[in-house]
Amino acid sequence: MQLFAGIIDPETLSAVEQNPQGELAKSAALCTALEIRYDLFLDCGASEEDLVALSKRVRSLYPKAFQIGTIRLKRDGGMFPDARSQDRARYFNAILSTGDRPNVVDIEIEELGTLLPKVQAALKSTGTKFLVSHHDFLKVPTVAEFQVWIEQAKAAGANGYKTACMSTAEGDFDCIYPLIEQESKNFELFSLFAMGASGQESRVKSLLFGANITYCSIGKAVAPGQLSVEDALNQYKMLAKNR
């Protein structure tokens, strides 16, 4: 199943709860996955207790949606302070301590040796999966670089792998599709695409080569070149039909 993941931030969740029949709610309903961006809630003053309740709030609205829990660092395009990276372990462990929790949590590849050991016991005891992510806001890395990160994810026992990189010219991501086809079968969850205007097509085209997650906007985009869930679904249908 292809997962079209919409981003849940404070503004979106509040709007959907207040108007379950509104346009944002309808867009969120199209998503087969929802990424709860805990860092954005913390940036708006949410308490630890508030974070623990988020998964239940989202699931009460969209019970069938696969949930991804993310506390994104500023370094990677989020709002959580880089210097406090390891403080996220406390939040992750609290989020995982309740019966209502995300299906998978996102841990950056740079944090595999530091953050992962602090949350691994909770992941194991609750059966929660984790995906390893990496972000490059400057370029499309080489195939060799991707292979190094993918092998690190495998060695860590990750259930999923994700990289979002920056396209700077038309076609600069084309050489990565064979890698997606080769490596996606080694993970339950796989997402590899390019950001930016010239990378928009890769957000959907990657799904035709074996990736099974792409990230979409519900309302305003939160990343360069991000497509709305409506546009992503329409483009996927068109590409799949014409392939």
PADREN-109722 format. One record per residue (C-alpha): x, y, z; residue number from 1; residue in one letter. Coordinates in Angstrom, 2 decimals, decimal comma. Layout:
        c1        c2        c3    nr   rest
         X         Y         Z   NUM      A
...
***
This chain:
        c1        c2        c3    nr   rest
      0,00      0,00      0,00     1      M
      1,26      3,46     -0,90     2      Q
      1,31      5,87      2,03     3      L
      0,51      9,49      1,24     4      F
      1,52     11,13      4,51     5      A
     -0,02     14,46      5,47     6      G
      1,63     16,71      8,06     7      I
     -0,19     17,32     11,34     8      I
      0,84     20,60     12,96     9      D
     -0,97     22,62     15,67    10      P
     -2,83     24,86     13,22    11      E
     -4,05     21,95     11,10    12      T
     -5,17     19,82     14,05    13      L
     -7,01     22,72     15,65    14      S
     -8,77     23,59     12,38    15      A
     -9,83     19,98     11,77    16      V
    -11,14     19,53     15,31    17      E
    -13,12     22,76     15,10    18      Q
    -14,49     22,05     11,63    19      N
    -14,55     18,29     10,84    20      P
    -16,35     19,00      7,56    21      Q
    -13,98     21,74      6,38    22      G
    -11,49     21,69      3,52    23      E
     -8,50     20,83      5,73    24      L
    -10,41     17,93      7,24    25      A
    -11,29     16,66      3,78    26      K
     -7,65     16,86      2,69    27      S
     -6,49     15,01      5,79    28      A
     -9,07     12,30      5,11    29      A
     -7,36     11,62      1,77    30      L
     -4,09     10,78      3,54    31      C
     -3,35      7,12      4,18    32      T
     -0,71      8,21      6,70    33      A
     -0,35     11,20      9,02    34      L
      2,95     12,51     10,38    35      E
      2,52     14,12     13,78    36      I
      5,19     16,83     13,99    37      R
      5,68     16,92     17,75    38      Y
      8,43     19,55     17,39    39      D
      5,92     22,03     15,97    40      L
      3,60     21,46     18,92    41      F
      6,48     21,95     21,36    42      L
      7,41     25,16     19,57    43      D
      3,87     26,39     20,26    44      C
      4,23     25,68     23,98    45      G
      2,80     22,16     24,23    46      A
      3,55     20,29     27,45    47      S
      4,71     16,69     27,70    48      E
      1,16     15,77     28,69    49      E
     -0,11     17,48     25,54    50      D
      2,29     15,46     23,38    51      L
      1,20     12,17     24,90    52      V
     -2,42     12,95     24,01    53      A
     -1,77     13,85     20,36    54      L
     -1,83     10,36     18,86    55      S
     -5,23      9,67     20,42    56      K
     -6,59     13,02     19,22    57      R
     -5,47     12,34     15,67    58      V
     -6,67      8,73     15,68    59      R
    -10,10      9,76     16,94    60      S
    -10,43     11,85     13,78    61      L
     -8,73      9,45     11,34    62      Y
     -8,73      5,96     12,87    63      P
     -7,45      4,20      9,74    64      K
     -4,47      6,46      9,05    65      A
     -0,97      5,06      9,66    66      F
      0,80      7,38     12,14    67      Q
      4,39      8,60     12,01    68      I
      5,77     10,40     15,08    69      G
      8,51     12,96     14,46    70      T
     10,41     15,44     16,62    71      I
     12,38     17,17     13,88    72      R
     15,56     19,11     14,64    73      L
     16,13     22,62     13,24    74      K
     19,12     21,18     11,39    75      R
     16,72     19,00      9,45    76      D
     14,02     21,57      8,81    77      G
     12,15     21,27     12,12    78      G
     11,79     23,43     15,20    79      M
     13,49     21,40     17,95    80      F
     16,82     22,97     19,03    81      P
     19,83     21,04     17,71    82      D
     21,74     21,55     20,96    83      A
     18,97     19,74     22,84    84      R
     18,78     16,79     20,46    85      S
     19,10     14,17     23,20    86      Q
     16,29     15,74     25,23    87      D
     13,96     14,21     22,66    88      R
     14,46     10,81     24,32    89      A
     12,30     11,93     27,24    90      R
      9,53     13,03     24,92    91      Y
      9,70      9,91     22,77    92      F
      9,60      7,63     25,82    93      N
      6,59      9,52     27,17    94      A
      4,80      9,33     23,80    95      I
      5,47      5,60     23,60    96      L
      4,33      4,96     27,17    97      S
      0,64      5,22     26,36    98      T
     -1,65      2,83     24,52    99      G
     -2,34      5,46     21,89   100      D
      0,95      6,06     20,09   101      R
      2,28      6,37     16,54   102      P
      2,90      3,23     14,50   103      N
      6,44      4,36     13,74   104      V
      8,84      7,03     14,99   105      V
     11,42      8,90     12,94   106      D
     15,05      8,95     14,11   107      I
     17,75     10,74     12,12   108      E
     20,67      8,67     10,91   109      I
     23,07     11,01     12,71   110      E
     21,38     10,05     16,01   111      E
     21,53      6,27     15,69   112      L
     24,35      6,00     18,21   113      G
     22,97      8,52     20,69   114      T
     19,17      8,90     20,62   115      L
     18,21      5,40     19,47   116      L
     19,75      3,57     22,49   117      P
     17,70      5,78     24,82   118      K
     14,37      4,86     23,22   119      V
     15,10      1,33     22,01   120      Q
     13,67     -0,38     25,10   121      A
     10,37      1,46     24,69   122      A
     10,27      0,64     20,99   123      L
     10,81     -3,03     21,70   124      K
      8,34     -3,30     24,59   125      S
      5,56     -1,57     22,65   126      T
      6,30     -3,08     19,25   127      G
      6,65      0,39     17,74   128      T
      8,68      0,54     14,54   129      K
     11,26      3,14     13,62   130      F
     12,49      4,61     10,39   131      L
     15,87      6,23      9,86   132      V
     15,84      9,60      8,13   133      S
     18,35     11,95      6,57   134      H
     17,98     15,41      5,03   135      H
     20,22     17,26      2,60   136      D
     19,04     20,78      1,80   137      F
     21,91     21,51     -0,59   138      L
     22,07     18,74     -3,19   139      K
     21,17     15,27     -4,39   140      V
     23,79     12,98     -2,79   141      P
     25,63     10,36     -4,83   142      T
     24,43      6,77     -5,06   143      V
     27,46      5,75     -3,02   144      A
     26,48      8,13     -0,21   145      E
     22,94      6,79     -0,17   146      F
     24,24      3,24      0,01   147      Q
     26,31      4,05      3,09   148      V
     23,28      5,47      4,90   149      W
     21,04      2,62      3,83   150      I
     23,52      0,07      5,16   151      E
     23,67      1,97      8,46   152      Q
     19,89      1,81      8,68   153      A
     19,94     -1,94      8,02   154      K
     22,63     -2,47     10,66   155      A
     20,54     -0,57     13,21   156      A
     17,57     -2,85     12,53   157      G
     15,42     -0,03     11,15   158      A
     12,01     -0,89      9,75   159      N
     12,17      2,04      7,37   160      G
     14,45      4,44      5,56   161      Y
     13,85      8,00      4,37   162      K
     15,97     10,65      2,69   163      T
     14,73     14,00      1,43   164      A
     17,39     15,82     -0,58   165      C
     17,47     19,02     -2,60   166      M
     17,18     19,02     -6,37   167      S
     18,86     22,00     -8,02   168      T
     18,35     21,12    -11,70   169      A
     15,94     19,15    -13,83   170      E
     16,91     15,48    -14,01   171      G
     19,50     15,52    -11,24   172      D
     17,53     12,89     -9,29   173      F
     17,02     10,51    -12,22   174      D
     20,08      8,38    -11,39   175      C
     18,58      7,55     -7,97   176      I
     15,52      5,66     -9,22   177      Y
     17,42      2,38     -9,84   178      P
     18,69      2,57     -6,24   179      L
     15,11      2,92     -4,98   180      I
     14,12     -0,11     -7,02   181      E
     17,04     -2,08     -5,59   182      Q
     16,86     -1,11     -1,92   183      E
     13,20     -0,45     -1,17   184      S
     12,50     -4,18     -0,95   185      K
     14,82     -4,38      2,09   186      N
     12,56     -2,22      4,27   187      F
      8,92     -2,22      5,31   188      E
      8,85      1,55      4,79   189      L
     10,90      3,39      2,20   190      F
     10,90      7,04      1,13   191      S
     13,50      8,67     -1,09   192      L
     12,74     11,84     -3,04   193      F
     13,99     15,30     -3,91   194      A
     12,76     18,64     -2,60   195      M
     12,58     21,87     -4,59   196      G
     10,68     22,77     -7,73   197      A
     12,76     20,50     -9,98   198      S
     12,32     17,64     -7,53   199      G
      8,53     17,71     -7,30   200      Q
      8,01     14,85     -9,74   201      E
     10,26     12,58     -7,66   202      S
      7,89     12,87     -4,70   203      R
      5,41     10,80     -6,70   204      V
      7,55      9,04     -9,31   205      K
      9,60      7,37     -6,55   206      S
      6,48      5,38     -5,65   207      L
      6,55      3,73     -9,07   208      L
     10,05      2,39     -8,36   209      F
      9,29      0,76     -5,00   210      G
      9,12      3,55     -2,43   211      A
      5,91      3,37     -0,42   212      N
      5,80      6,69      1,45   213      I
      5,66     10,24      0,18   214      T
      5,02     13,33      2,27   215      Y
      2,28     15,81      1,33   216      C
      0,81     19,01      2,66   217      S
     -2,59     19,49      4,22   218      I
     -3,09     23,18      3,58   219      G
      0,22     25,05      3,43   220      K
      3,43     23,28      2,40   221      A
      6,04     22,79      5,14   222      V
      8,95     21,80      2,86   223      A
     10,35     23,11     -0,46   224      P
      8,37     21,74     -3,39   225      G
      5,93     19,80     -1,24   226      Q
      2,74     18,84     -3,04   227      L
     -0,75     18,92     -1,59   228      S
     -2,20     15,47     -0,98   229      V
     -4,74     16,14     -3,74   230      E
     -2,00     16,97     -6,27   231      D
      0,14     14,03     -5,18   232      A
     -2,72     11,57     -5,61   233      L
     -3,66     12,97     -9,01   234      N
     -0,08     12,91    -10,26   235      Q
      0,40      9,35     -9,01   236      Y
     -2,70      8,15    -10,86   237      K
     -1,53      9,86    -14,03   238      M
      2,03      8,53    -13,87   239      L
      0,87      5,01    -13,02   240      A
     -1,58      5,04    -15,91   241      K
      0,99      6,26    -18,44   242      N
      3,87      4,11    -17,26   243      R
***
